[in-house]
Amino acid sequence: MQNLVTDLLVTLAYGVVGVVLMAVGYVLVDVATPGKLHELIWTERNRNAALLLASNLAGVGTIVVAAIAASEDDFLLGLVGAAAYGIVGLVIMALAFVLLDALTPGKLGTLLVDPQPHPAVWVSAVVHLATGAIIAAAIS
């Protein structure tokens, strides 16, 4: 019974770290895009904004999963690692967004919240997912 309680508490702690990191990712995407992200997605039903946010959350989730898997049953190391790698991943994702914005015509944030589907959102989404995968691979 004690193992079950311990495992549940460990799971809860990792879950909290993951959700906090995803919340930080949400804020970063909100800052990078014009307008209020919650209105764009839930009120205006903007698919571009939704795809950008979803790819960011998936990238962060990939990093957290890799950090947990690499912790080798060391709870404290795994928890700190998940948080630290998650923050590093978010910073790198933000830098990749800025770099992509600098290398492409127009303002990427504006294109990504256009009500019409825009191909640039797919490129940005893949950058988020690839960044998450690269960080995850580096953790292992």
MIPA-756870 format. One record per residue (C-alpha): residue in three letters; residue number from 1; x, y, z. Coordinates in pm, 1 decimal, decimal comma. Example, Ala and Ser with C-alpha at 12.3 -4.5 7.8 and 13.67 -1.06 7.14 Angstrom:
// MIPA-756870
[r "ala"; 1; [1230,0; -450,0; 780,0]]
[r "ser"; 2; [1367,0; -106,0; 714,0]]
This chain:
// MIPA-756870
[r "met"; 1; [0,0; 0,0; 0,0]]
[r "gln"; 2; [285,4; 237,8; 82,7]]
[r "asn"; 3; [433,0; 186,8; -266,7]]
[r "leu"; 4; [99,1; 279,4; -422,1]]
[r "val"; 5; [75,8; 600,5; -220,4]]
[r "thr"; 6; [437,0; 689,6; -301,5]]
[r "asp"; 7; [383,1; 619,7; -672,3]]
[r "leu"; 8; [66,2; 829,7; -673,6]]
[r "leu"; 9; [246,8; 1121,8; -508,9]]
[r "val"; 10; [535,1; 1095,0; -756,1]]
[r "thr"; 11; [286,5; 1089,6; -1043,6]]
[r "leu"; 12; [108,1; 1390,6; -899,5]]
[r "ala"; 13; [435,6; 1584,3; -868,8]]
[r "tyr"; 14; [538,0; 1507,4; -1227,9]]
[r "gly"; 15; [189,3; 1597,3; -1344,9]]
[r "val"; 16; [203,1; 1933,0; -1168,7]]
[r "val"; 17; [543,7; 2011,8; -1322,1]]
[r "gly"; 18; [415,6; 1915,5; -1667,0]]
[r "val"; 19; [98,9; 2123,8; -1635,9]]
[r "val"; 20; [293,1; 2425,5; -1506,0]]
[r "leu"; 21; [534,5; 2399,7; -1799,6]]
[r "met"; 22; [244,5; 2375,8; -2043,2]]
[r "ala"; 23; [90,4; 2683,5; -1879,5]]
[r "val"; 24; [418,1; 2869,1; -1932,3]]
[r "gly"; 25; [412,7; 2750,8; -2294,6]]
[r "tyr"; 26; [60,3; 2884,4; -2330,0]]
[r "val"; 27; [170,1; 3224,6; -2199,2]]
[r "leu"; 28; [466,6; 3232,2; -2439,4]]
[r "val"; 29; [243,0; 3156,0; -2737,1]]
[r "asp"; 30; [-3,3; 3417,7; -2615,7]]
[r "val"; 31; [275,4; 3676,9; -2596,4]]
[r "ala"; 32; [407,2; 3582,6; -2942,7]]
[r "thr"; 33; [71,8; 3622,5; -3113,9]]
[r "pro"; 34; [-137,5; 3936,3; -3147,1]]
[r "gly"; 35; [-466,3; 3934,4; -2958,6]]
[r "lys"; 36; [-579,6; 3717,1; -2672,7]]
[r "leu"; 37; [-504,5; 3351,8; -2740,7]]
[r "his"; 38; [-807,3; 3224,2; -2547,8]]
[r "glu"; 39; [-1037,7; 3444,7; -2756,6]]
[r "leu"; 40; [-868,6; 3348,1; -3082,4]]
[r "ile"; 41; [-909,3; 2977,6; -3013,8]]
[r "trp"; 42; [-1226,7; 2940,0; -2808,1]]
[r "thr"; 43; [-1433,0; 3234,7; -2932,4]]
[r "glu"; 44; [-1311,5; 3298,5; -3287,2]]
[r "arg"; 45; [-1227,4; 2930,3; -3345,5]]
[r "asn"; 46; [-899,6; 3023,7; -3513,6]]
[r "arg"; 47; [-742,1; 2701,3; -3636,4]]
[r "asn"; 48; [-403,6; 2860,1; -3697,3]]
[r "ala"; 49; [-375,4; 2973,4; -3334,7]]
[r "ala"; 50; [-500,0; 2635,8; -3211,2]]
[r "leu"; 51; [-241,0; 2444,9; -3415,8]]
[r "leu"; 52; [38,0; 2672,3; -3296,0]]
[r "leu"; 53; [-62,4; 2624,2; -2931,4]]
[r "ala"; 54; [-117,6; 2248,8; -2970,1]]
[r "ser"; 55; [227,8; 2201,1; -3123,5]]
[r "asn"; 56; [386,6; 2398,5; -2841,5]]
[r "leu"; 57; [210,1; 2188,9; -2577,9]]
[r "ala"; 58; [307,2; 1864,6; -2755,5]]
[r "gly"; 59; [670,0; 1979,0; -2772,8]]
[r "val"; 60; [675,1; 2057,1; -2401,1]]
[r "gly"; 61; [504,6; 1727,5; -2321,5]]
[r "thr"; 62; [765,7; 1537,5; -2522,9]]
[r "ile"; 63; [1044,7; 1703,9; -2326,8]]
[r "val"; 64; [882,9; 1629,0; -1989,6]]
[r "val"; 65; [824,9; 1263,7; -2082,8]]
[r "ala"; 66; [1190,0; 1224,4; -2186,9]]
[r "ala"; 67; [1311,0; 1384,3; -1864,4]]
[r "ile"; 68; [1094,6; 1151,4; -1656,6]]
[r "ala"; 69; [1212,5; 845,6; -1851,4]]
[r "ala"; 70; [1577,9; 949,0; -1813,6]]
[r "ser"; 71; [1548,7; 1000,6; -1437,7]]
[r "glu"; 72; [1619,5; 629,4; -1373,4]]
[r "asp"; 73; [1386,6; 614,0; -1073,6]]
[r "asp"; 74; [1555,5; 908,7; -900,4]]
[r "phe"; 75; [1246,5; 1112,0; -814,9]]
[r "leu"; 76; [1415,6; 1436,8; -715,4]]
[r "leu"; 77; [1653,6; 1432,4; -1011,3]]
[r "gly"; 78; [1365,5; 1349,6; -1243,0]]
[r "leu"; 79; [1144,9; 1626,7; -1109,6]]
[r "val"; 80; [1417,9; 1890,9; -1124,7]]
[r "gly"; 81; [1527,3; 1761,4; -1464,6]]
[r "ala"; 82; [1174,1; 1773,8; -1604,7]]
[r "ala"; 83; [1135,8; 2133,8; -1489,1]]
[r "ala"; 84; [1480,4; 2243,7; -1606,5]]
[r "tyr"; 85; [1464,3; 2070,9; -1944,5]]
[r "gly"; 86; [1111,9; 2199,8; -1991,9]]
[r "ile"; 87; [1223,7; 2558,4; -1934,1]]
[r "val"; 88; [1521,7; 2510,9; -2167,2]]
[r "gly"; 89; [1288,5; 2365,8; -2429,1]]
[r "leu"; 90; [1047,8; 2659,5; -2399,5]]
[r "val"; 91; [1333,9; 2906,6; -2434,9]]
[r "ile"; 92; [1466,6; 2726,4; -2740,9]]
[r "met"; 93; [1115,7; 2706,7; -2891,8]]
[r "ala"; 94; [1074,4; 3081,0; -2838,7]]
[r "leu"; 95; [1414,7; 3149,9; -2996,8]]
[r "ala"; 96; [1328,6; 2925,2; -3291,3]]
[r "phe"; 97; [1003,2; 3119,3; -3336,4]]
[r "val"; 98; [1194,4; 3449,7; -3337,0]]
[r "leu"; 99; [1449,2; 3310,9; -3584,6]]
[r "leu"; 100; [1176,1; 3178,3; -3813,1]]
[r "asp"; 101; [1001,6; 3515,3; -3792,4]]
[r "ala"; 102; [1325,5; 3694,6; -3888,4]]
[r "leu"; 103; [1386,8; 3463,5; -4186,1]]
[r "thr"; 104; [1037,9; 3477,7; -4336,1]]
[r "pro"; 105; [842,9; 3759,7; -4499,3]]
[r "gly"; 106; [579,0; 3942,4; -4297,3]]
[r "lys"; 107; [518,5; 3923,5; -3926,3]]
[r "leu"; 108; [484,3; 3556,2; -3832,7]]
[r "gly"; 109; [263,2; 3622,1; -3529,2]]
[r "thr"; 110; [14,4; 3808,8; -3746,8]]
[r "leu"; 111; [11,6; 3536,9; -4013,8]]
[r "leu"; 112; [-46,0; 3267,4; -3754,6]]
[r "val"; 113; [-362,3; 3426,9; -3622,7]]
[r "asp"; 114; [-511,2; 3500,6; -3962,9]]
[r "pro"; 115; [-867,9; 3362,6; -3968,1]]
[r "gln"; 116; [-791,9; 3184,6; -4296,2]]
[r "pro"; 117; [-569,7; 2875,6; -4283,6]]
[r "his"; 118; [-211,7; 2975,1; -4352,4]]
[r "pro"; 119; [76,1; 2739,4; -4446,2]]
[r "ala"; 120; [313,2; 2929,4; -4216,7]]
[r "val"; 121; [136,7; 2782,5; -3914,9]]
[r "trp"; 122; [235,6; 2431,8; -4024,8]]
[r "val"; 123; [598,9; 2535,9; -4053,8]]
[r "ser"; 124; [592,3; 2697,4; -3710,8]]
[r "ala"; 125; [414,0; 2394,3; -3562,9]]
[r "val"; 126; [678,2; 2157,9; -3696,5]]
[r "val"; 127; [949,1; 2382,2; -3552,5]]
[r "his"; 128; [783,7; 2344,8; -3208,7]]
[r "leu"; 129; [752,0; 1967,1; -3242,6]]
[r "ala"; 130; [1104,1; 1922,1; -3381,1]]
[r "thr"; 131; [1251,1; 2137,0; -3104,2]]
[r "gly"; 132; [1073,0; 1926,5; -2843,3]]
[r "ala"; 133; [1200,7; 1608,0; -3007,5]]
[r "ile"; 134; [1558,1; 1739,4; -3027,1]]
[r "ile"; 135; [1559,1; 1834,8; -2658,4]]
[r "ala"; 136; [1404,8; 1498,1; -2570,6]]
[r "ala"; 137; [1672,3; 1311,7; -2765,6]]
[r "ala"; 138; [1944,7; 1516,1; -2595,7]]
[r "ile"; 139; [1808,3; 1415,2; -2254,6]]
[r "ser"; 140; [1837,4; 1041,6; -2320,1]]
